[in-house]
């Protein structure tokens, strides 16, 4: 297996606070990799750095799905165009737009028509819009959301909004997906549905997925490897069975519980 | 009483008379509202873009002998470029600063444009060349002026064009997405800077079209001609609910009609005061505007 995402010695400081220090790991092609750690460990910060919302203070991130390319420092939309997309911990759909339009926005960089074509509505423009429309619908069908195409994104139930957000990230034609706590706020049934959904798209679309999640059942059942962050450092990087018994991981989580206990008194 | 003893058919005529100027306010208000929607900036230089549009069309017509339609399109192109340059130079560096900083910069840009125009063209009052027929028809006792009709139809066509761009095109989807969530849009592959730039271009082009029409309507032109219409269009945008395109259109027509009614049955001296009084009332009673949902905006 070849690695598609290489994170090398990445640091991110906010003023004097080291949110990420010396993070290095690779993600292999086709892998479904978990990223866990106590609250404030730096998981979302790492996602923000990888997806380009933050620039790392030092270190490099390389994406090598087509050709090898350093992506740290690139604008987020360029990183997306290179085939990496993400979802957010708190759902960030374009709420007032329809489900279909949300998908079409994600297909933005696949549309080639110029503004002039658009303004004078050339055949080129009509053809392109028709193509995008049908591709977006086909895509929605493949994730079983097609019956909701004309609904406003904000009108969907929570679980479906999560699915739509993942679908929207996929519609960018990304091959590498960063999912930030997709099961947050879900009941056990919704979580189970989501696990099936992630497994399905992972296999059917040949994706590489990096998944942040607090639901340990979910993460242990679907990932093949887990990376553990604590205080901005990688403290473990192993298969799920070994992570369960790793003393440093247990300490990181129990340590957090002890602190919560003290605060509670 | 302001409206005492007024016959209904004359009221109707006055309302019809308010439509052309109202449609012009609507065009300018759309620019305000689009820019506000996408970067939460009240672009107070928008009235000056309108002025530059009027001046450049006049120059294209008088110096290059271009036909009106071509002069109008070229002046729209000129201001579109001007709008993009202003955004790049003055507003983009401040995108992460406080909104007050950007607002004050916008006022600065407004003065800059006025004074650059003063420097280039001087303080004299120019007259817009008469290139549009000034015939008036009487239909069923209703007076219809060709210029007014032309203004109204042009504005409606431009508004329909804008609706099309916003709702049916790649750029429009990107604009709506960026307005909701810049980061999420960027992560979907949307070039946010380009989208903001194009929003300024579209808004500025509409302002230029409005400027040209007001130039033809009121004939006399000064570098300060953008101030009052700019402010009124801003009132219109706030009235309808700033950030909302239908709100801006409705607000524009409403302000135009109210203004014409006041001028017709009260006094011309009152008309500006009434418009600004509306602004105060809207801000007191429903700051989110007629179409606004209110209280939902997160800053």
Boltz contact constraints between the chains, C-beta under 6 A:
constraints:
  - contact:
      token1: [A, 51]
      token2: [B, 187]
      max_distance: 6.0
  - contact:
      token1: [A, 53]
      token2: [B, 183]
      max_distance: 6.0
  - contact:
      token1: [A, 76]
      token2: [B, 186]
      max_distance: 6.0
  - contact:
      token1: [A, 76]
      token2: [B, 187]
      max_distance: 6.0
  - contact:
      token1: [A, 77]
      token2: [B, 186]
      max_distance: 6.0
  - contact:
      token1: [A, 77]
      token2: [B, 189]
      max_distance: 6.0
  - contact:
      token1: [A, 77]
      token2: [B, 190]
      max_distance: 6.0
  - contact:
      token1: [A, 77]
      token2: [B, 191]
      max_distance: 6.0
  - contact:
      token1: [A, 80]
      token2: [B, 187]
      max_distance: 6.0
  - contact:
      token1: [A, 80]
      token2: [B, 189]
      max_distance: 6.0
  - contact:
      token1: [A, 81]
      token2: [B, 189]
      max_distance: 6.0
  - contact:
      token1: [A, 86]
      token2: [B, 187]
      max_distance: 6.0
  - contact:
      token1: [A, 92]
      token2: [B, 181]
      max_distance: 6.0
  - contact:
      token1: [A, 92]
      token2: [B, 184]
      max_distance: 6.0
  - contact:
      token1: [A, 94]
      token2: [B, 177]
      max_distance: 6.0
  - contact:
      token1: [A, 94]
      token2: [B, 180]
      max_distance: 6.0
  - contact:
      token1: [A, 101]
      token2: [B, 173]
      max_distance: 6.0
  - contact:
      token1: [A, 104]
      token2: [B, 173]
      max_distance: 6.0
  - contact:
      token1: [A, 105]
      token2: [B, 173]
      max_distance: 6.0
  - contact:
      token1: [A, 105]
      token2: [B, 177]
      max_distance: 6.0
  - contact:
      token1: [A, 105]
      token2: [B, 188]
      max_distance: 6.0
  - contact:
      token1: [A, 106]
      token2: [B, 188]
      max_distance: 6.0
  - contact:
      token1: [A, 108]
      token2: [B, 174]
      max_distance: 6.0
  - contact:
      token1: [A, 108]
      token2: [B, 189]
      max_distance: 6.0
  - contact:
      token1: [A, 108]
      token2: [B, 190]
      max_distance: 6.0
  - contact:
      token1: [A, 109]
      token2: [B, 189]
      max_distance: 6.0
  - contact:
      token1: [A, 111]
      token2: [B, 170]
      max_distance: 6.0
  - contact:
      token1: [A, 118]
      token2: [B, 169]
      max_distance: 6.0
  - contact:
      token1: [A, 172]
      token2: [B, 188]
      max_distance: 6.0
  - contact:
      token1: [A, 172]
      token2: [B, 189]
      max_distance: 6.0
